[in-house]
Amino acid sequence: MTRHMPLVFETFLERLSQSIDEADFRDAMAEAAGRLDLIFFAYLSLPARPSGKPRLISNYPPRWTRQYLENQYEKLDPVVLRARNGGCPFY
């Protein structure tokens, strides 16, 4: 998997630059995730204002994404908290 990462990333960036809507973005993410042997992916965009709603694009089951957003799990999710408070990549 690691040795293929540059090609996966390059292909992902190319697909992303050609994306015109959310479906294209989701397809590009799903393809990259699959090439990295990942079953699921999620992209969460947090609102600039506290009153705004986060936007979640993923291939998780709709029931789970609905529950995640309705229960505001982004406020508890350790991955989101780490990304918001950290300045460097993590894995």
N, C-alpha and C positions, 0 to 999 in steps of 0.2 A: 504494500500500500504506500509506504513512504516514498519509495523511489519513483512512483507514478504521480506524486503530489504536484510537481511543477506542471505537468501536462494537464492534470485535472484542473488546476487553478487557471491555467491559460485558457483552456476550453470554457471554463465557467465565466471568466471575464469576457470572452468573446460573445458567449450566449447572452450574458447580462447586458452588454452594450447594444445588442440587437433587440432586447425586450421592449415591447411597447405597452404592455399592460401587466396586471397582477398575475394572470395565468402564465404568461411567458416567464415572469420572474420565478413563479412556483416551479415550472418545468425545469428551468435552469438549475435551481437549487436541488430539486429531486434528482436530476441527472448527476450532479456533482456528489451529492450524498451517496448515491448508489455506487459510484465509482470508488468511493472511499469505504465501501462496505457498511454504510450506515443505513439503517432501516427508515428512521425518521429524521426530520429536520424541522427547525422552527426559527423564524426571523421575527423578532419583536421590536417594534418601533414605539418608543415611549413618547407621550405628548410633551410639548414644551411647557404647557400650563398644567397645574394640578387638576383643573377641572376638565381637561381633555381626556379622551379615551385612547388607550393603547391600540395599536394595530398589529395583529398577529397573522403571519402568512406561514403556513406549515402544511405538512401532509399527515399530521396527527388526525385521528378520527374527529369529525365535527362535534360529537358529543363532548369529547375531552376539551377541545379548544373553547367551546361555549362555556363549559364549567370553569376553565382557567380564567377566562375574561370576566364572567359574572361574579366570581368569588375574589377577583383582584389578586390572584396568586402572584402576579408580577411584583407585588409589594413584599412577598415572603420568599420568592424563588431565590435560592442561594446563587444560582448562575447569574441572574439579573443583578442581584445586589453586588456581586463581585465585579461584574462588568461596569456597573455605575461608579463604584468606589475605587477601582483599581486603574492604574495607568498603563499597565502592560498586559500582553497576552497571557492567557493561562489555558491549561488543558487538563 
